[in-house]
Amino acid sequence: MVTTSIVPVSSTPATTTLSSVPSPVRRSFRAPDGPERARRTDDIVSGLRSAGPDSGPDSEHHELTRQLIETNIAVARSMAARYRNRGIDLDDLEQVALLGLTKAAQRFDPSAGHDFLSFAVPTVRGELRRHFRDSGWMIRPPRRVQDMQARVASAHEELEAQLGRSPRPTEVAAHLGEQLDDVVEALAADGCFTPTSLDATVGDGTSSLGDLIGHEDRAMRSAEARIVLEPVIRRLSARDRRIVRMRFYDERTQQEIADAVGLTQAQVSRVLTRILADLRADLGESRPAA
């Protein structure tokens, strides 16, 4: 027995909501197989042609619409399954697909003479793609790349069925009539749905991807600074070296330095400005010519 539950999806337009979905669709039932489903769908559509307008939950039209939805739930679920493993739970995809099926059944005109699924399938597919467009991107690329990615995915399925193998990017580009660079860019965007987790194991399985990402080593930066500054600081006078040590190593204030070396705070400020200018000049001269 298969239990189907339809709930509103926030990214889907609210033209059809849970309250407008026939309640029997949310109960347990046995989905018909392919031949039985097609026969039952044709019988229901025939009944809809002769039924009166939908005048409420007790009307014949409303009951037949409910049966039309229930009979084709397996089709909607099958379409949702094509989009699995792309960063959105399958349960959520099925809800979107079932909502699209409900919209299609409620809008279907049986007097037009069209097959129901030829009308419903594009509606369901559109709902699924819209849901991915609005909610499926972990990293949102430009809209043109999103649209191309959807077209490339559809073309990939068609060509794979025709060729019996996975198509090359050049074949997809030729099939769509697009530039190869645009197709390659869209293929690269596929990872935006499900970027690789930093907890994913790599190598022998003992390390994660996050363990291999470098980070800033402040100790290394301090060591590099000391190596670069030591030669130029040695060229300073003894008093200047003392002032530099008290200001930048001991982190004393200018007034504390002034009291220690017998200067005023203003004089210490001017001395520090001169020292820093001399150090910058010496560092510029010590750099190798490009």
C-alpha positions as CSV (number, residue, x, y, z in Angstrom):
1,M,0.0,0.0,0.0
2,V,1.3,3.5,-0.9
3,T,0.5,6.5,1.3
4,T,0.6,9.9,-0.5
5,S,0.6,13.2,1.4
6,I,0.4,16.5,-0.3
7,V,1.3,19.7,1.6
8,P,2.0,23.2,0.4
9,V,5.5,23.9,-0.9
10,S,6.7,27.4,0.0
11,S,8.4,28.1,-3.3
12,T,5.5,27.0,-5.4
13,P,2.9,29.6,-6.4
14,A,-0.2,29.3,-4.2
15,T,-2.7,28.8,-7.1
16,T,-3.3,25.3,-5.8
17,T,-3.1,24.7,-2.1
18,L,-3.8,21.8,0.3
19,S,-7.3,22.9,0.8
20,S,-8.0,22.6,-2.9
21,V,-6.6,19.1,-3.3
22,P,-9.3,16.5,-3.2
23,S,-9.0,14.8,0.2
24,P,-9.2,11.2,-1.0
25,V,-5.8,11.8,-2.8
26,R,-4.2,11.9,0.6
27,R,-5.5,8.5,1.7
28,S,-3.9,5.1,1.2
29,F,-4.5,3.3,-2.1
30,R,-3.0,0.8,-4.5
31,A,-1.5,2.6,-7.6
32,P,-2.6,0.9,-10.9
33,D,0.1,-0.4,-13.2
34,G,0.7,1.1,-16.7
35,P,-2.0,-0.6,-18.9
36,E,-4.6,-0.4,-16.1
37,R,-3.7,3.3,-15.4
38,A,-4.1,4.2,-19.1
39,R,-7.4,2.5,-19.3
40,R,-8.8,4.1,-16.2
41,T,-7.5,7.5,-17.2
42,D,-9.3,7.2,-20.6
43,D,-12.5,6.1,-18.8
44,I,-12.3,9.1,-16.4
45,V,-11.6,11.6,-19.1
46,S,-14.6,10.2,-21.0
47,G,-16.7,10.6,-17.9
48,L,-15.6,14.2,-17.5
49,R,-16.7,15.0,-21.0
50,S,-20.3,14.1,-20.1
51,A,-20.3,15.3,-16.5
52,G,-21.6,18.7,-15.6
53,P,-19.5,21.6,-14.3
54,D,-17.7,21.4,-11.0
55,S,-20.2,22.8,-8.6
56,G,-18.7,21.7,-5.3
57,P,-17.1,18.7,-3.4
58,D,-20.2,16.6,-4.0
59,S,-20.4,17.1,-7.8
60,E,-19.7,14.3,-10.3
61,H,-17.0,16.5,-11.9
62,H,-15.2,16.9,-8.6
63,E,-15.2,13.2,-7.9
64,L,-13.9,12.3,-11.4
65,T,-11.1,14.9,-11.0
66,R,-10.1,13.3,-7.7
67,Q,-10.0,9.9,-9.5
68,L,-7.9,11.3,-12.3
69,I,-5.3,12.6,-9.8
70,E,-5.3,9.4,-7.8
71,T,-5.0,7.2,-10.9
72,N,-1.9,9.1,-12.1
73,I,0.0,9.6,-8.9
74,A,2.6,6.9,-9.9
75,V,3.4,9.0,-13.0
76,A,4.1,12.1,-10.8
77,R,6.2,10.1,-8.4
78,S,8.2,8.7,-11.3
79,M,8.9,12.1,-12.6
80,A,10.0,13.3,-9.2
81,A,12.4,10.4,-8.9
82,R,14.3,11.6,-12.0
83,Y,15.5,14.6,-9.9
84,R,16.7,12.6,-6.9
85,N,20.2,13.1,-5.5
86,R,20.3,16.7,-6.5
87,G,20.2,18.3,-3.1
88,I,16.5,18.2,-2.4
89,D,14.8,15.3,-0.5
90,L,12.8,13.0,-2.6
91,D,9.8,13.4,-0.3
92,D,9.8,17.2,-1.1
93,L,10.1,16.5,-4.8
94,E,7.2,14.1,-4.7
95,Q,5.1,16.8,-3.0
96,V,5.9,19.3,-5.7
97,A,5.2,16.8,-8.4
98,L,1.8,15.8,-6.9
99,L,0.9,19.5,-6.6
100,G,1.7,19.9,-10.3
101,L,-0.5,16.8,-11.1
102,T,-3.3,18.3,-9.1
103,K,-3.1,21.6,-10.9
104,A,-3.1,19.8,-14.3
105,A,-6.2,17.8,-13.4
106,Q,-8.0,20.8,-12.2
107,R,-7.2,22.8,-15.3
108,F,-7.6,20.0,-17.8
109,D,-10.3,20.5,-20.5
110,P,-11.6,17.0,-21.5
111,S,-13.6,18.5,-24.4
112,A,-10.4,19.6,-26.2
113,G,-9.7,16.0,-27.2
114,H,-6.1,15.9,-25.8
115,D,-4.6,13.0,-23.9
116,F,-4.4,13.9,-20.2
117,L,-0.8,13.0,-19.7
118,S,0.3,15.1,-22.7
119,F,-1.1,18.0,-20.7
120,A,-0.1,16.9,-17.2
121,V,3.5,15.9,-17.8
122,P,4.7,19.4,-18.9
123,T,2.9,20.9,-15.9
124,V,4.5,18.5,-13.4
125,R,7.9,19.0,-15.0
126,G,7.5,22.8,-14.9
127,E,6.7,22.6,-11.2
128,L,9.7,20.5,-10.5
129,R,12.1,22.8,-12.4
130,R,10.6,25.9,-10.8
131,H,11.1,24.4,-7.4
132,F,14.8,23.7,-8.2
133,R,15.2,27.2,-9.7
134,D,13.8,28.8,-6.5
135,S,15.0,26.4,-3.8
136,G,17.5,23.9,-5.0
137,W,20.7,26.0,-5.5
138,M,23.2,26.0,-2.6
139,I,25.3,28.5,-4.6
140,R,23.2,30.6,-7.0
141,P,24.8,31.1,-10.4
142,P,23.6,33.6,-12.9
143,R,20.0,33.0,-14.2
144,R,21.2,32.3,-17.7
145,V,23.4,29.5,-16.3
146,Q,20.5,28.1,-14.3
147,D,18.3,28.1,-17.4
148,M,21.0,26.5,-19.6
149,Q,21.6,23.9,-16.9
150,A,18.0,22.8,-17.0
151,R,18.1,22.5,-20.8
152,V,21.3,20.6,-20.7
153,A,19.9,18.1,-18.2
154,S,16.8,17.5,-20.4
155,A,19.0,17.1,-23.6
156,H,21.3,14.7,-21.7
157,E,18.4,12.4,-21.0
158,E,17.1,12.5,-24.6
159,L,20.5,11.9,-26.1
160,E,21.4,9.1,-23.6
161,A,18.2,7.3,-24.7
162,Q,19.1,7.8,-28.4
163,L,22.8,7.0,-28.2
164,G,22.7,4.3,-25.5
165,R,25.6,6.1,-23.7
166,S,26.3,9.3,-22.0
167,P,26.5,12.1,-24.6
168,R,29.6,14.3,-25.0
169,P,29.4,18.1,-24.3
170,T,29.8,18.7,-28.1
171,E,26.8,16.5,-28.8
172,V,24.7,18.2,-26.2
173,A,25.7,21.6,-27.7
174,A,24.9,20.5,-31.2
175,H,21.5,19.1,-30.0
176,L,20.6,22.4,-28.3
177,G,22.1,24.7,-31.0
178,E,24.2,26.4,-28.3
179,Q,27.9,27.3,-28.0
180,L,30.1,24.6,-26.5
181,D,31.5,27.0,-23.8
182,D,27.9,27.8,-22.6
183,V,27.1,24.1,-22.3
184,V,30.4,23.4,-20.4
185,E,29.6,26.3,-18.0
186,A,26.2,24.9,-17.3
187,L,27.6,21.4,-16.7
188,A,30.1,22.9,-14.2
189,A,27.1,24.5,-12.4
190,D,25.7,21.1,-11.6
191,G,27.7,21.0,-8.4
192,C,25.9,24.1,-7.1
193,F,22.9,21.8,-6.1
194,T,25.0,19.5,-3.9
195,P,28.5,20.9,-3.2
196,T,30.9,18.4,-1.8
197,S,30.8,18.2,2.0
198,L,33.9,19.3,4.0
199,D,33.3,16.1,6.1
200,A,33.7,13.9,3.0
201,T,36.6,11.4,3.4
202,V,39.5,11.5,0.9
203,G,42.5,9.4,0.3
204,D,42.7,6.4,2.6
205,G,39.6,7.5,4.4
206,T,41.3,8.8,7.6
207,S,41.1,12.4,6.6
208,S,38.3,14.7,5.5
209,L,38.3,17.3,2.8
210,G,38.1,20.0,5.5
211,D,41.3,18.7,7.0
212,L,43.2,19.4,3.8
213,I,42.1,23.1,3.6
214,G,44.9,25.4,4.5
215,H,44.5,28.1,7.2
216,E,46.4,31.2,8.2
217,D,49.5,30.5,10.3
218,R,50.2,33.6,12.4
219,A,53.4,32.2,13.7
220,M,54.7,31.8,10.2
221,R,53.8,35.4,9.4
222,S,55.6,36.6,12.5
223,A,58.7,34.6,11.6
224,E,58.7,36.0,8.1
225,A,58.3,39.6,9.5
226,R,61.3,39.1,11.9
227,I,63.5,37.8,9.1
228,V,62.7,40.8,6.9
229,L,62.9,43.5,9.6
230,E,65.9,42.3,11.5
231,P,68.6,43.6,9.1
232,V,67.0,47.1,8.8
233,I,66.3,47.4,12.5
234,R,70.0,46.7,13.2
235,R,70.8,49.9,11.3
236,L,68.8,52.1,13.7
237,S,70.5,53.9,16.6
238,A,70.4,52.3,20.0
239,R,67.8,54.8,21.2
240,D,65.5,54.2,18.2
241,R,65.8,50.4,18.6
242,R,64.8,50.9,22.3
243,I,61.7,53.0,21.3
244,V,60.7,50.4,18.6
245,R,61.0,47.6,21.2
246,M,58.9,49.5,23.8
247,R,56.2,50.5,21.3
248,F,55.7,47.4,19.2
249,Y,57.0,44.5,21.5
250,D,56.2,45.8,25.0
251,E,53.1,47.7,23.7
252,R,53.8,50.7,25.8
253,T,52.0,54.0,25.2
254,Q,53.8,57.0,23.8
255,Q,53.6,58.7,27.2
256,E,55.2,55.7,28.9
257,I,58.0,55.7,26.3
258,A,58.5,59.5,26.8
259,D,58.9,59.0,30.5
260,A,61.4,56.2,30.0
261,V,63.7,57.9,27.5
262,G,63.4,61.5,28.7
263,L,61.3,63.0,25.9
264,T,57.9,64.5,25.6
265,Q,55.0,62.6,24.2
266,A,54.9,64.8,21.1
267,Q,58.6,64.2,20.5
268,V,58.1,60.4,20.8
269,S,55.3,60.6,18.2
270,R,57.6,62.4,15.8
271,V,60.4,60.0,16.4
272,L,58.1,57.0,15.7
273,T,56.9,58.6,12.5
274,R,60.5,59.1,11.4
275,I,61.6,55.6,12.3
276,L,58.7,54.0,10.4
277,A,59.5,56.1,7.3
278,D,63.2,55.0,7.5
279,L,62.2,51.4,7.9
280,R,59.8,51.6,4.8
281,A,62.6,53.2,2.8
282,D,65.2,50.6,3.8
283,L,62.7,47.7,3.1
284,G,62.1,49.2,-0.4
285,E,65.8,49.4,-1.2
286,S,66.4,45.8,0.1
287,R,63.8,44.3,-2.2
288,P,65.3,42.6,-5.3
289,A,64.7,44.3,-8.7
290,A,61.7,42.8,-10.6
